[in-house]
Amino acid sequence: MNLMPQSCPICGEPFEVTRLHCRSCDTALEGHFEPGRLARLSPEQFDFVETFIRCEGRLNRMERELGLSYPTLRLRLTEVIRALGFTVGPEANTVGDEERHRILDQLAAGQITSEQAMRQLQGES
């Protein structure tokens, strides 16, 4: 079975679920259904959430399982939280998405330390 696409390939707007079907008894429901917050996540974000749950929310276990640094995991968690429509801590001192990705790329390339990355991600110089 294919995953449900989240947005229209023509205009990019989110799809609305209007029909549900039971494969077992062929019952169908029509209406306007909200898919829920988790449907907002990209496949990568959903995989992250599954790993987060499997690791019981322990980022240190996720570090070992995924081979990623704590700052990278923390950033991905923050992105998931935002994708779900929640805010994370004081938003005033955080950096934008492009800057965040630039910082993570520098961290992954070994150009900056994790401490430097954390300071930059928190909006400090």
C-alpha positions as CSV (number, residue, x, y, z in Angstrom):
1,M,0.0,0.0,0.0
2,N,1.3,3.5,-0.9
3,L,1.6,6.2,1.7
4,M,-1.0,8.9,1.3
5,P,0.3,12.0,-0.4
6,Q,0.1,15.1,1.8
7,S,-0.4,17.8,-0.8
8,C,-1.7,18.4,-4.3
9,P,0.9,17.8,-7.0
10,I,-0.6,20.6,-9.0
11,C,-1.1,23.5,-6.6
12,G,0.8,22.3,-3.5
13,E,-2.2,22.8,-1.1
14,P,-2.9,20.1,1.5
15,F,-5.2,17.3,0.5
16,E,-8.5,16.8,2.3
17,V,-9.6,13.3,3.2
18,T,-13.1,12.9,2.0
19,R,-13.6,9.1,1.8
20,L,-12.6,6.1,4.0
21,H,-13.0,2.6,2.8
22,C,-12.9,-0.8,4.6
23,R,-11.2,-3.5,2.6
24,S,-12.8,-6.2,4.7
25,C,-16.5,-5.4,4.3
26,D,-16.4,-2.8,1.6
27,T,-18.0,-0.2,3.8
28,A,-17.3,3.4,2.8
29,L,-17.6,6.7,4.7
30,E,-17.7,10.0,2.9
31,G,-17.3,13.3,4.6
32,H,-14.5,15.7,5.6
33,F,-11.9,14.0,7.8
34,E,-8.9,15.6,9.5
35,P,-5.9,13.2,9.2
36,G,-4.2,14.5,12.4
37,R,-1.0,16.2,13.3
38,L,1.3,13.3,12.4
39,A,0.2,13.4,8.8
40,R,2.0,16.8,8.6
41,L,5.3,15.1,9.0
42,S,7.6,14.3,6.1
43,P,8.7,10.7,5.7
44,E,12.0,11.5,7.3
45,Q,10.4,13.3,10.2
46,F,8.0,10.4,10.7
47,D,11.0,8.0,10.8
48,F,12.6,10.2,13.4
49,V,9.5,10.1,15.5
50,E,9.4,6.3,15.3
51,T,13.0,6.1,16.4
52,F,12.4,8.6,19.1
53,I,9.6,6.4,20.5
54,R,11.6,3.2,20.1
55,C,14.4,4.8,22.1
56,E,11.9,6.0,24.7
57,G,12.7,9.6,24.0
58,R,16.3,9.2,25.0
59,L,18.5,11.2,22.7
60,N,21.6,9.5,23.9
61,R,20.2,6.1,22.7
62,M,19.3,7.8,19.4
63,E,22.9,9.1,19.1
64,R,24.1,5.5,19.2
65,E,21.4,4.1,17.0
66,L,21.5,6.7,14.3
67,G,25.2,7.8,14.6
68,L,24.2,11.4,14.9
69,S,25.4,14.0,17.3
70,Y,23.2,15.4,20.1
71,P,22.9,18.9,18.5
72,T,21.8,17.3,15.2
73,L,19.2,15.1,17.0
74,R,18.0,18.1,19.1
75,L,17.6,20.2,15.9
76,R,15.6,17.4,14.2
77,L,13.4,17.1,17.2
78,T,12.8,20.8,17.1
79,E,11.9,20.6,13.4
80,V,9.4,17.8,14.2
81,I,7.9,19.8,17.0
82,R,7.4,22.8,14.7
83,A,6.0,20.7,11.9
84,L,3.4,19.5,14.4
85,G,2.4,23.1,15.0
86,F,4.0,23.6,18.4
87,T,6.5,26.2,19.4
88,V,9.8,25.4,21.1
89,G,11.1,27.4,23.9
90,P,11.8,31.1,23.4
91,E,11.6,31.6,19.6
92,A,13.1,35.0,19.7
93,N,16.7,33.8,19.9
94,T,16.6,31.0,17.4
95,V,17.9,31.1,13.8
96,G,15.9,30.5,10.6
97,D,15.8,27.2,8.7
98,E,18.4,28.1,6.1
99,E,20.9,29.3,8.8
100,R,20.1,26.2,10.9
101,H,20.9,23.9,8.0
102,R,24.1,25.8,7.2
103,I,25.2,25.4,10.8
104,L,24.5,21.7,10.8
105,D,26.4,21.3,7.5
106,Q,29.4,23.0,9.1
107,L,29.1,20.8,12.1
108,A,28.9,17.6,10.0
109,A,31.9,18.8,8.0
110,G,33.9,19.3,11.2
111,Q,34.3,23.0,10.5
112,I,32.8,23.9,13.9
113,T,32.5,22.2,17.2
114,S,29.2,21.0,18.7
115,E,29.5,23.8,21.3
116,Q,29.9,26.4,18.6
117,A,26.9,24.9,16.7
118,M,24.7,25.0,19.8
119,R,25.6,28.7,20.5
120,Q,24.9,29.6,16.9
121,L,21.6,27.7,16.8
122,Q,20.6,29.5,19.9
123,G,21.2,32.8,18.2
124,E,24.4,33.6,19.9
125,S,27.6,34.6,18.1
